[in-house]
Amino acid sequence: MGLLYLGFVVVSTVCMGLVDHRWRLALFDRPARTLAVVAAGSSLFLVWDLVAIESGMYVRGESPAMTGIELLPELPVEEIFFIVFLSYLTCVLHGLFSSLIPRGEVTS
């Protein structure tokens, strides 16, 4: 059961990739830009987590669904996968909304 959370995050990322592939919303439309944005977003959130850990505002909780593997004190490996998923999800949602809302039109 220790891989449950990590497994769900990885499966969710793969499913997001399938949605992206089907409708060409982010990575499969503009791979270089998407990878750059995911890297920048992931870096920002990782620094945010590290600052929160250092200041004592964040403490890793115990759960039987987590692996128990920490990359740094209070930074579980699952957090890195979740941060990448969150950044990729943001890119896919941006691609979706950009395709649904035509550019240049202002509605009032």
All heavy atoms as an XYZ file, in Angstrom:
835
protein
N       0.827     -1.194      0.000
C       0.000      0.000      0.000
C       0.871      1.258      0.000
O       0.372      2.340     -0.231
C      -0.915     -0.019      1.213
C      -1.892      1.105      1.208
S      -3.378      0.659      2.053
C      -3.858      2.232      2.665
N       2.164      1.125      0.206
C       3.057      2.265      0.294
C       3.239      3.022     -1.011
O       3.748      4.132     -1.016
N       2.863      2.427     -2.116
C       3.006      3.099     -3.414
C       1.686      3.654     -3.931
O       1.623      4.135     -5.061
C       3.585      2.124     -4.440
C       5.008      1.655     -4.195
C       5.385      0.580     -5.196
C       5.971      2.814     -4.276
N       0.639      3.608     -3.127
C      -0.694      3.986     -3.590
C      -0.754      5.440     -4.066
O      -1.190      5.717     -5.192
C      -1.703      3.744     -2.477
C      -3.172      3.741     -2.867
C      -3.449      2.657     -3.894
C      -4.031      3.521     -1.635
N      -0.308      6.377     -3.238
C      -0.383      7.795     -3.599
C       0.485      8.101     -4.816
O       0.041      8.747     -5.767
C       0.019      8.664     -2.406
C       0.022     10.142     -2.702
C      -1.156     10.796     -3.056
C       1.193     10.884     -2.639
C      -1.153     12.158     -3.340
C       1.196     12.237     -2.917
C       0.026     12.862     -3.263
O       0.032     14.199     -3.544
N       1.715      7.603     -4.792
C       2.616      7.817     -5.919
C       2.029      7.218     -7.195
O       2.069      7.830     -8.259
C       3.989      7.218     -5.628
C       5.054      7.370     -6.709
C       5.313      8.843     -7.012
C       6.337      6.669     -6.293
N       1.445      6.040     -7.081
C       0.816      5.398     -8.235
C      -0.331      6.219     -8.799
O      -0.462      6.363    -10.016
N      -1.163      6.765     -7.918
C      -2.280      7.594     -8.388
C      -1.785      8.852     -9.101
O      -2.358      9.272    -10.108
C      -3.209      7.981     -7.236
C      -4.176      6.900     -6.843
C      -4.381      6.597     -5.517
C      -4.874      6.186     -7.800
C      -5.267      5.600     -5.140
C      -5.767      5.186     -7.446
C      -5.967      4.895     -6.106
N      -0.729      9.459     -8.580
C      -0.191     10.656     -9.219
C       0.387     10.311    -10.596
O       0.153     11.025    -11.581
C       0.859     11.342     -8.323
C       1.542     12.480     -9.060
C       0.220     11.860     -7.050
N       1.119      9.201    -10.687
C       1.705      8.790    -11.966
C       0.602      8.430    -12.964
O       0.648      8.857    -14.128
C       2.692      7.618    -11.771
C       3.107      7.023    -13.100
C       3.914      8.086    -10.990
N      -0.404      7.675    -12.541
C      -1.519      7.312    -13.435
C      -2.263      8.567    -13.887
O      -2.628      8.687    -15.068
C      -2.467      6.303    -12.750
C      -3.770      6.149    -13.520
C      -1.776      4.955    -12.599
N      -2.468      9.510    -12.989
C      -3.146     10.762    -13.359
C      -2.328     11.542    -14.384
O      -2.886     12.127    -15.322
C      -3.370     11.628    -12.119
O      -4.213     10.970    -11.211
N      -1.018     11.546    -14.232
C      -0.149     12.237    -15.192
C      -0.214     11.563    -16.553
O      -0.289     12.238    -17.590
C       1.304     12.280    -14.677
O       1.313     12.884    -13.384
C       2.201     13.073    -15.609
N      -0.204     10.242    -16.572
C      -0.303      9.512    -17.838
C      -1.655      9.788    -18.501
O      -1.721     10.024    -19.718
C      -0.091      7.995    -17.621
C      -0.442      7.200    -18.864
C       1.345      7.728    -17.201
N      -2.724      9.777    -17.729
C      -4.047     10.082    -18.290
C      -4.109     11.504    -18.835
O      -4.697     11.755    -19.890
C      -5.132      9.864    -17.238
S      -5.392      8.132    -16.831
N      -3.482     12.443    -18.128
C      -3.412     13.825    -18.622
C      -2.642     13.858    -19.935
O      -3.005     14.585    -20.867
C      -2.741     14.719    -17.577
C      -2.788     16.188    -17.912
S      -4.447     16.876    -17.978
C      -5.049     16.412    -16.386
N      -1.594     13.063    -20.040
C      -0.838     12.970    -21.285
C      -1.674     12.412    -22.421
O      -1.560     12.851    -23.570
N      -2.531     11.448    -22.128
C      -3.420     10.898    -23.161
C      -4.424     11.936    -23.646
O      -4.702     12.036    -24.845
C      -4.139      9.654    -22.627
C      -3.261      8.440    -22.370
C      -4.063      7.337    -21.666
C      -2.644      7.917    -23.655
N      -4.964     12.708    -22.717
C      -5.879     13.802    -23.095
C      -5.133     14.824    -23.946
O      -5.631     15.282    -24.978
C      -6.484     14.461    -21.825
C      -7.189     15.763    -22.167
C      -7.426     13.502    -21.134
N      -3.924     15.158    -23.521
C      -3.101     16.107    -24.259
C      -2.798     15.569    -25.657
O      -2.897     16.294    -26.648
C      -1.812     16.374    -23.490
C      -0.894     17.364    -24.169
O      -1.341     18.092    -25.082
O       0.283     17.424    -23.779
N      -2.457     14.309    -25.757
C      -2.137     13.706    -27.053
C      -3.364     13.711    -27.973
O      -3.265     14.025    -29.160
C      -1.637     12.274    -26.855
C      -1.257     11.600    -28.126
N      -2.120     10.772    -28.807
C      -0.115     11.658    -28.847
C      -1.516     10.339    -29.898
N      -0.299     10.856    -29.950
N      -4.519     13.384    -27.419
C      -5.744     13.309    -28.236
C      -6.122     14.667    -28.820
O      -6.493     14.776    -29.978
C      -6.884     12.752    -27.375
C      -8.283     12.867    -27.978
C      -8.424     12.048    -29.249
N      -9.754     12.118    -29.790
C     -10.166     13.038    -30.667
N      -9.348     13.975    -31.081
N     -11.394     13.028    -31.125
N      -6.055     15.715    -28.017
C      -6.508     17.028    -28.464
C      -5.371     18.015    -28.689
O      -5.622     19.195    -28.964
C      -7.530     17.599    -27.481
C      -8.850     16.902    -27.619
C      -9.761     17.095    -28.620
C      -9.401     15.909    -26.769
N     -10.837     16.263    -28.428
C     -10.647     15.515    -27.290
C      -8.955     15.291    -25.601
C     -11.447     14.562    -26.702
C      -9.760     14.334    -25.018
C     -10.990     13.977    -25.559
N      -4.126     17.587    -28.574
C      -2.951     18.432    -28.833
C      -3.061     19.781    -28.101
O      -3.098     20.846    -28.709
C      -2.778     18.680    -30.321
C      -2.786     17.432    -31.154
C      -1.386     17.073    -31.589
N      -1.367     15.946    -32.518
C      -1.022     14.720    -32.168
N      -0.713     14.446    -30.942
N      -1.002     13.739    -33.052
N      -3.101     19.699    -26.775
C      -3.331     20.896    -25.964
C      -2.058     21.540    -25.431
O      -2.042     22.751    -25.194
C      -4.248     20.538    -24.782
C      -5.639     20.038    -25.168
C      -6.355     19.505    -23.946
C      -6.439     21.139    -25.832
N      -1.016     20.767    -25.232
C       0.193     21.345    -24.631
C       1.444     20.669    -25.181
O       1.993     21.113    -26.184
C       0.123     21.225    -23.105
N       1.869     19.596    -24.544
C       3.114     18.925    -24.903
C       3.114     18.431    -26.348
O       4.127     18.510    -27.031
C       3.362     17.748    -23.950
C       4.662     16.977    -24.126
C       5.853     17.887    -23.878
C       4.700     15.786    -23.185
N       1.994     17.966    -26.821
C       1.926     17.433    -28.179
C       1.599     18.512    -29.208
O       1.509     18.227    -30.397
C       0.918     16.279    -28.238
C       1.362     15.104    -27.422
C       0.924     14.948    -26.118
C       2.253     14.194    -27.940
C       1.353     13.877    -25.350
C       2.694     13.125    -27.187
C       2.238     12.963    -25.894
N       1.432     19.747    -28.755
C       1.246     20.882    -29.659
C       2.532     21.688    -29.753
O       3.022     21.966    -30.841
C       0.100     21.772    -29.165
C      -0.164     22.953    -30.068
O      -0.059     22.794    -31.304
O      -0.478     24.039    -29.547
N       3.078     22.068    -28.611
C       4.313     22.850    -28.535
C       5.210     22.242    -27.456
O       5.219     22.704    -26.311
C       3.999     24.298    -28.203
C       3.217     24.982    -29.301
C       3.007     26.428    -28.968
N       2.384     27.100    -30.085
C       1.597     28.131    -29.957
N       1.356     28.624    -28.773
N       1.069     28.690    -31.019
N       5.965     21.201    -27.810
C       6.733     20.477    -26.786
C       7.791     21.318    -26.072
O       7.912     21.227    -24.846
C       7.354     19.317    -27.552
C       7.210     19.632    -28.994
C       6.095     20.613    -29.126
N       8.550     22.121    -26.788
C       9.617     22.894    -26.148
C       9.045     23.891    -25.143
O       9.543     24.019    -24.015
C      10.455     23.617    -27.197
N       7.989     24.584    -25.543
C       7.379     25.567    -24.650
C       6.768     24.890    -23.423
O       6.932     25.354    -22.292
C       6.312     26.371    -25.387
C       5.683     27.454    -24.505
C       4.699     28.282    -25.247
N       3.442     27.537    -25.332
C       2.314     28.062    -25.772
N       2.287     29.290    -26.226
N       1.222     27.356    -25.798
N       6.087     23.772    -23.644
C       5.459     23.072    -22.528
C       6.498     22.552    -21.543
O       6.337     22.706    -20.326
C       4.591     21.913    -23.042
O       3.599     22.439    -23.932
C       3.911     21.185    -21.904
N       7.573     21.961    -22.046
C       8.617     21.463    -21.156
C       9.272     22.598    -20.373
O       9.577     22.444    -19.182
C       9.660     20.678    -21.950
C       9.178     19.342    -22.522
C      10.245     18.724    -23.411
C       8.765     18.390    -21.412
N       9.456     23.748    -21.023
C      10.038     24.900    -20.334
C       9.105     25.415    -19.237
O       9.555     25.730    -18.122
C      10.351     26.013    -21.332
N       7.820     25.476    -19.531
C       6.855     25.967    -18.543
C       6.719     24.978    -17.382
O       6.673     25.387    -16.219
C       5.478     26.236    -19.203
C       4.404     26.493    -18.169
C       5.584     27.407    -20.164
N       6.679     23.684    -17.686
C       6.596     22.679    -16.621
C       7.857     22.726    -15.755
O       7.776     22.655    -14.525
C       6.358     21.269    -17.205
C       6.556     20.198    -16.151
C       4.959     21.166    -17.803
N       9.015     22.879    -16.369
C      10.261     22.977    -15.601
C      10.270     24.226    -14.720
O      10.655     24.166    -13.545
C      11.461     22.978    -16.539
N       9.845     25.355    -15.284
C       9.820     26.600    -14.503
C       8.799     26.520    -13.371
O       9.094     26.904    -12.228
C       9.500     27.782    -15.417
N       7.613     26.022    -13.662
C       6.580     25.892    -12.630
C       6.984     24.922    -11.540
O       6.796     25.180    -10.349
N       7.562     23.793    -11.944
C       8.009     22.800    -10.967
C       9.117     23.363    -10.089
O       9.139     23.134     -8.871
C       8.489     21.534    -11.680
O       7.434     20.944    -12.404
N      10.031     24.110    -10.687
C      11.114     24.730     -9.912
C      10.556     25.732     -8.907
O      10.991     25.770     -7.748
C      12.102     25.432    -10.846
O      12.697     24.502    -11.713
N       9.607     26.531     -9.344
C       8.996     27.517     -8.451
C       8.326     26.832     -7.263
O       8.538     27.222     -6.107
C       7.975     28.362     -9.212
C       7.176     29.343     -8.364
C       8.058     30.523     -7.962
C       5.949     29.809     -9.109
N       7.524     25.803     -7.528
C       6.835     25.105     -6.447
C       7.806     24.356     -5.541
O       7.585     24.259     -4.332
C       5.783     24.140     -6.994
C       4.524     24.824     -7.439
C       4.061     24.667     -8.732
C       3.801     25.621     -6.576
C       2.900     25.290     -9.153
C       2.636     26.254     -6.979
C       2.186     26.085     -8.275
N       8.891     23.828     -6.104
C       9.885     23.140     -5.284
C      10.589     24.128     -4.342
O      10.767     23.833     -3.151
C      10.905     22.420     -6.158
C      11.980     21.641     -5.417
C      11.359     20.579     -4.518
C      12.956     21.014     -6.396
N      10.954     25.278     -4.863
C      11.566     26.310     -4.011
C      10.577     26.743     -2.934
O      10.942     26.911     -1.764
C      12.049     27.510     -4.861
C      12.414     28.695     -3.989
C      13.226     27.095     -5.733
N       9.321     26.893     -3.312
C       8.272     27.259     -2.360
C       8.212     26.222     -1.233
O       8.159     26.573     -0.044
C       6.956     27.334     -3.101
C       5.746     27.743     -2.331
C       5.538     27.673     -0.987
C       4.556     28.289     -2.876
N       4.286     28.124     -0.673
C       3.661     28.504     -1.815
C       4.139     28.593     -4.161
C       2.382     29.015     -2.003
C       2.870     29.101     -4.347
C       2.008     29.321     -3.287
N       8.206     24.935     -1.598
C       8.179     23.876     -0.595
C       9.414     23.917      0.296
O       9.312     23.749      1.514
C       8.097     22.502     -1.271
C       6.676     22.109     -1.636
O       5.740     22.869     -1.327
O       6.513     21.028     -2.236
N      10.578     24.120     -0.305
C      11.812     24.142      0.475
C      11.839     25.299      1.466
O      12.294     25.148      2.602
C      13.027     24.190     -0.454
C      13.251     22.932     -1.302
C      14.398     23.154     -2.275
C      13.489     21.719     -0.429
N      11.335     26.447      1.045
C      11.254     27.605      1.957
C      10.279     27.303      3.088
O      10.556     27.594      4.260
C      10.854     28.881      1.185
C      10.486     30.010      2.135
C      11.974     29.312      0.248
N       9.142     26.691      2.761
C       8.155     26.346      3.791
C       8.718     25.311      4.766
O       8.486     25.400      5.978
C       6.877     25.828      3.143
N       9.454     24.339      4.253
C      10.072     23.327      5.118
C      11.104     23.981      6.032
O      11.143     23.725      7.237
C      10.715     22.207      4.276
C       9.628     21.361      3.608
C      11.622     21.331      5.124
C      10.149     20.421      2.534
N      11.949     24.823      5.464
C      13.003     25.484      6.235
C      12.438     26.384      7.332
O      13.000     26.485      8.421
C      13.909     26.296      5.304
C      15.094     26.906      5.978
C      16.064     25.881      6.549
O      16.180     24.778      5.994
O      16.700     26.192      7.567
N      11.318     27.040      7.043
C      10.727     27.943      8.032
C       9.844     27.212      9.041
O       9.308     27.836      9.955
C       9.932     29.046      7.332
O       8.811     28.490      6.683
N       9.676     25.905      8.862
C       8.889     25.123      9.806
C       7.398     25.156      9.564
O       6.620     24.691     10.398
N       6.970     25.706      8.434
C       5.539     25.794      8.135
C       5.002     24.512      7.499
O       3.797     24.338      7.394
C       5.268     26.979      7.202
C       5.586     28.296      7.842
S       5.350     29.797      6.860
C       4.841     29.321      5.287
N       5.874     23.637      7.069
C       5.453     22.422      6.393
C       6.117     21.227      7.062
O       7.329     21.211      7.271
C       5.862     22.472      4.916
C       5.578     21.206      4.147
C       4.293     20.880      3.760
C       6.613     20.336      3.811
C       4.035     19.723      3.056
C       6.356     19.180      3.101
C       5.063     18.881      2.731
O       4.807     17.731      2.040
N       5.334     20.248      7.412
C       5.836     19.016      8.001
C       5.166     17.862      7.279
O       3.950     17.864      7.069
C       5.523     18.950      9.510
C       6.067     17.675     10.116
C       6.081     20.156     10.236
N       5.957     16.882      6.888
C       5.418     15.725      6.175
C       4.510     14.929      7.099
O       4.873     14.589      8.215
C       6.562     14.844      5.682
C       6.107     13.665      4.868
C       7.287     12.848      4.404
N       7.909     12.110      5.492
C       7.531     10.906      5.884
N       6.531     10.304      5.293
N       8.158     10.298      6.874
N       3.325     14.634      6.617
C       2.399     13.816      7.383
C       2.666     12.335      7.161
O       3.292     11.942      6.179
N       2.202     11.526      8.060
C       2.355     10.077      7.942
C       1.103      9.494      7.298
O      -0.010      9.868      7.641
C       2.568      9.449      9.318
C       3.865      9.865      9.976
C       5.090      9.418      9.199
O       5.079      8.318      8.614
O       6.073     10.190      9.173
N       1.312      8.598      6.350
C       0.204      7.929      5.696
C       0.681      6.575      5.193
O       1.781      6.478      4.638
C      -0.303      8.768      4.515
O      -1.226      8.023      3.753
N      -0.124      5.548      5.361
C       0.265      4.242      4.837
C       0.254      4.207      3.307
O       0.813      3.298      2.707
C      -0.783      3.289      5.421
C      -1.936      4.136      5.806
C      -1.382      5.494      6.104
N      -0.338      5.196      2.662
C      -0.396      5.249      1.200
C       0.872      5.830      0.588
O       1.052      5.781     -0.625
C      -1.601      6.066      0.751
N       1.761      6.373      1.410
C       2.990      6.994      0.906
C       4.161      6.021      1.023
O       4.150      5.123      1.859
C       3.266      8.286      1.665
C       2.206      9.340      1.409
S       2.442     10.850      2.332
C       3.970     11.440      1.674
N       5.179      6.223      0.195
C       6.327      5.321      0.173
C       7.212      5.453      1.406
O       7.881      4.506      1.783
C       7.214      5.585     -1.066
O       7.724      6.913     -0.998
C       6.455      5.374     -2.348
N       7.253      6.624      1.997
C       8.141      6.857      3.127
C       9.532      7.304      2.689
O      10.391      7.571      3.521
N       9.751      7.396      1.386
C      11.046      7.827      0.859
C      11.085      9.353      0.853
O      10.192     10.004      0.307
C      11.268      7.287     -0.563
C      11.243      5.762     -0.556
C      12.571      7.810     -1.137
C      11.218      5.148     -1.946
N      12.113      9.905      1.471
C      12.284     11.360      1.497
C      13.529     11.732      0.709
O      14.589     11.146      0.896
C      12.418     11.862      2.930
C      11.156     11.751      3.742
C      11.313     12.341      5.128
O      12.440     12.651      5.552
O      10.284     12.501      5.791
N      13.398     12.699     -0.173
C      14.550     13.211     -0.910
C      15.394     14.105     -0.025
O      16.619     14.112     -0.109
C      14.088     13.963     -2.150
C      13.271     13.124     -3.149
C      12.750     14.002     -4.263
C      14.120     11.990     -3.696
N      14.727     14.881      0.784
C      15.328     15.734      1.811
C      14.449     15.580      3.042
O      13.318     15.106      2.932
C      15.350     17.192      1.360
C      16.212     17.531      0.140
C      15.941     18.956     -0.318
C      17.688     17.350      0.460
N      14.914     15.991      4.206
C      14.032     15.916      5.366
C      12.718     16.673      5.116
O      12.731     17.819      4.656
C      14.851     16.587      6.468
C      16.265     16.383      6.045
C      16.247     16.452      4.542
N      11.614     16.002      5.349
C      10.254     16.536      5.177
C       9.836     16.713      3.720
O       8.793     17.308      3.450
C      10.060     17.860      5.930
C      10.424     17.808      7.397
C       9.598     16.811      8.197
O       8.439     16.554      7.845
O      10.130     16.277      9.184
N      10.613     16.219      2.761
C      10.252     16.329      1.338
C      10.122     14.924      0.745
O      11.103     14.334      0.295
C      11.300     17.133      0.563
C      10.983     17.366     -0.919
C       9.766     18.275     -1.074
C      12.174     17.958     -1.640
N       8.897     14.388      0.736
C       8.701     13.038      0.197
C       8.837     13.018     -1.326
O       8.595     14.025     -2.002
C       7.280     12.687      0.630
C       6.603     13.990      0.847
C       7.672     14.968      1.261
N       9.222     11.889     -1.847
C       9.405     11.736     -3.293
C       8.088     12.006     -4.038
O       8.091     12.525     -5.155
C       9.992     10.344     -3.623
C       8.984      9.231     -3.354
C      10.471     10.279     -5.058
N       6.971     11.694     -3.407
C       5.665     11.926     -4.041
C       5.423     13.399     -4.349
O       4.724     13.734     -5.306
C       4.529     11.413     -3.140
C       4.505      9.932     -2.949
C       5.309      9.457     -1.750
O       6.045     10.260     -1.145
O       5.195      8.275     -1.424
N       6.010     14.266     -3.541
C       5.816     15.708     -3.736
C       6.369     16.165     -5.086
O       5.763     17.001     -5.756
C       6.484     16.480     -2.591
C       6.261     17.969     -2.644
C       4.839     18.380     -2.282
O       4.060     17.541     -1.817
O       4.528     19.559     -2.475
N       7.501     15.624     -5.493
C       8.098     15.997     -6.778
C       7.170     15.586     -7.921
O       6.911     16.371     -8.840
C       9.486     15.343     -6.950
C      10.418     15.734     -5.799
C      10.082     15.687     -8.308
C      10.645     17.208     -5.644
N       6.649     14.373     -7.861
C       5.739     13.906     -8.901
C       4.464     14.743     -8.932
O       3.936     15.063     -9.993
C       5.404     12.425     -8.692
C       6.503     11.506     -9.105
C       7.524     11.180     -8.231
C       6.530     10.967    -10.383
C       8.550     10.333     -8.604
C       7.553     10.118    -10.774
C       8.567      9.797     -9.886
N       3.948     15.111     -7.747
C       2.744     15.934     -7.693
C       2.997     17.327     -8.257
O       2.153     17.878     -8.977
C       2.216     16.045     -6.256
C       0.990     16.892     -6.161
C      -0.224     16.446     -6.633
C       1.059     18.168     -5.621
C      -1.365     17.237     -6.568
C      -0.065     18.970     -5.552
C      -1.284     18.501     -6.030
N       4.142     17.898     -7.958
C       4.480     19.222     -8.468
C       4.554     19.212     -9.993
O       4.033     20.114    -10.656
C       5.808     19.719     -7.849
C       5.593     20.120     -6.398
C       6.405     20.863     -8.639
C       6.875     20.422     -5.642
N       5.175     18.193    -10.565
C       5.245     18.084    -12.027
C       3.842     17.901    -12.608
O       3.485     18.532    -13.605
C       6.184     16.931    -12.448
C       6.089     16.661    -13.936
C       7.621     17.249    -12.048
N       3.028     17.051    -11.958
C       1.646     16.862    -12.415
C       0.880     18.179    -12.395
O       0.169     18.515    -13.352
C       0.926     15.831    -11.546
C      -0.563     15.787    -11.773
C      -1.090     15.199    -12.912
C      -1.433     16.364    -10.866
C      -2.453     15.183    -13.134
C      -2.796     16.351    -11.082
C      -3.318     15.753    -12.222
N       0.993     18.934    -11.321
C       0.278     20.205    -11.194
C       0.694     21.190    -12.286
O      -0.152     21.855    -12.890
C       0.529     20.798     -9.807
C      -0.249     22.032     -9.424
C      -1.737     21.728     -9.372
C       0.222     22.539     -8.079
N       1.986     21.266    -12.566
C       2.470     22.170    -13.611
C       1.979     21.727    -14.995
O       1.565     22.553    -15.812
C       3.993     22.232    -13.586
O       4.438     22.758    -12.367
N       2.018     20.432    -15.261
C       1.548     19.902    -16.548
C       0.045     20.099    -16.695
O      -0.449     20.490    -17.756
C       1.933     18.434    -16.670
C       1.589     17.797    -17.987
C       1.769     18.452    -19.202
C       1.096     16.499    -18.040
C       1.456     17.863    -20.405
C       0.788     15.895    -19.241
C       0.967     16.572    -20.420
O       0.657     15.980    -21.610
N      -0.705     19.860    -15.627
C      -2.153     20.076    -15.645
C      -2.478     21.528    -15.998
O      -3.382     21.800    -16.789
C      -2.756     19.723    -14.288
C      -4.228     20.072    -14.071
C      -5.111     19.272    -15.017
C      -4.615     19.817    -12.626
N      -1.716     22.457    -15.437
C      -1.924     23.869    -15.734
C      -1.714     24.156    -17.218
O      -2.493     24.884    -17.836
C      -0.987     24.735    -14.877
O      -1.233     24.445    -13.503
C      -1.206     26.209    -15.138
N      -0.676     23.558    -17.815
C      -0.420     23.749    -19.250
C      -1.545     23.171    -20.090
O      -1.984     23.791    -21.069
C       0.900     23.094    -19.644
S       2.344     23.942    -19.030
N      -2.025     21.991    -19.727
C      -3.103     21.351    -20.481
C      -4.388     22.173    -20.370
O      -5.093     22.391    -21.368
C      -3.321     19.899    -20.013
C      -4.588     19.310    -20.610
C      -2.113     19.039    -20.383
N      -4.707     22.647    -19.173
C      -5.899     23.481    -19.005
C      -5.778     24.792    -19.782
O      -6.760     25.261    -20.373
C      -6.155     23.753    -17.526
C      -6.672     22.565    -16.720
C      -6.755     22.933    -15.239
C      -8.008     22.084    -17.235
N      -4.588     25.377    -19.793
C      -4.379     26.598    -20.576
C      -4.617     26.312    -22.059
O      -5.271     27.096    -22.759
C      -2.976     27.147    -20.355
C      -2.693     28.382    -21.147
N      -2.154     28.348    -22.407
C      -2.899     29.680    -20.851
C      -2.041     29.577    -22.867
N      -2.480     30.410    -21.941
N      -4.092     25.196    -22.546
C      -4.324     24.825    -23.940
C      -5.790     24.597    -24.236
O      -6.297     24.992    -25.291
N      -6.507     23.961    -23.295
C      -7.938     23.721    -23.479
C      -8.705     25.031    -23.559
O      -9.482     25.251    -24.492
C      -8.476     22.867    -22.330
C      -9.987     22.675    -22.297
C     -10.444     21.871    -23.509
C     -10.418     22.016    -21.007
N      -8.483     25.907    -22.580
C      -9.217     27.173    -22.579
C      -8.821     28.062    -23.755
O      -9.654     28.785    -24.291
C      -9.036     27.906    -21.249
C      -9.719     27.206    -20.102
C      -9.038     26.944    -18.928
C     -11.036     26.791    -20.199
C      -9.648     26.292    -17.881
C     -11.670     26.139    -19.164
C     -10.976     25.884    -17.994
N      -7.568     28.001    -24.164
C      -7.129     28.778    -25.329
C      -7.806     28.298    -26.602
O      -8.096     29.088    -27.498
C      -5.619     28.683    -25.501
O      -4.969     29.309    -24.434
N      -8.072     26.999    -26.692
C      -8.740     26.480    -27.886
C     -10.240     26.751    -27.863
O     -10.876     26.834    -28.910
C      -8.484     24.976    -28.038
O      -9.123     24.256    -27.005
N     -10.813     26.911    -26.676
C     -12.252     27.158    -26.567
C     -12.600     28.643    -26.696
O     -13.693     28.971    -27.156
C     -12.772     26.641    -25.227
C     -12.755     25.130    -25.022
C     -13.221     24.786    -23.622
C     -13.591     24.437    -26.079
N     -11.690     29.521    -26.296
C     -11.962     30.962    -26.327
C     -11.137     31.566    -27.462
O      -9.916     31.603    -27.385
C     -11.588     31.615    -24.988
C     -12.394     30.979    -23.844
C     -11.817     33.122    -25.055
C     -11.929     31.392    -22.469
N     -11.783     32.028    -28.493
C     -11.040     32.619    -29.622
C     -10.277     33.866    -29.184
O     -10.727     34.637    -28.360
C     -12.128     32.990    -30.629
C     -13.352     32.253    -30.203
C     -13.211     32.024    -28.726
N      -9.102     34.044    -29.770
C      -8.270     35.213    -29.444
C      -8.837     36.468    -30.092
O      -9.414     36.430    -31.161
C      -6.855     35.013    -29.945
C      -6.108     34.013    -29.128
C      -4.686     33.948    -29.580
N      -3.967     33.082    -28.673
C      -2.706     33.241    -28.377
N      -2.009     34.200    -28.922
N      -2.115     32.432    -27.545
N      -8.635     37.574    -29.429
C      -9.015     38.852    -29.991
C     -10.454     39.248    -29.756
O     -10.832     40.377    -30.029
N     -11.268     38.352    -29.269
C     -12.662     38.681    -29.013
C     -12.844     39.027    -27.551
O     -12.403     38.315    -26.657
C     -13.570     37.504    -29.365
C     -13.649     37.230    -30.844
C     -14.682     36.168    -31.159
O     -15.623     35.989    -30.356
O     -14.536     35.531    -32.204
N     -13.488     40.154    -27.319
C     -13.781     40.585    -25.966
C     -15.278     40.529    -25.779
O     -16.036     41.091    -26.567
C     -13.262     42.021    -25.701
C     -13.613     42.460    -24.302
C     -11.767     42.089    -25.956
N     -15.706     39.803    -24.755
C     -17.139     39.734    -24.479
C     -17.443     40.602    -23.287
O     -16.638     40.746    -22.374
C     -17.565     38.288    -24.204
O     -16.845     37.796    -23.078
C     -17.316     37.407    -25.413
N     -18.621     41.190    -23.301
C     -18.965     42.037    -22.157
C     -20.204     41.551    -21.484
O     -20.866     40.681    -21.827
C     -19.174     43.477    -22.604
O     -20.016     43.537    -23.724
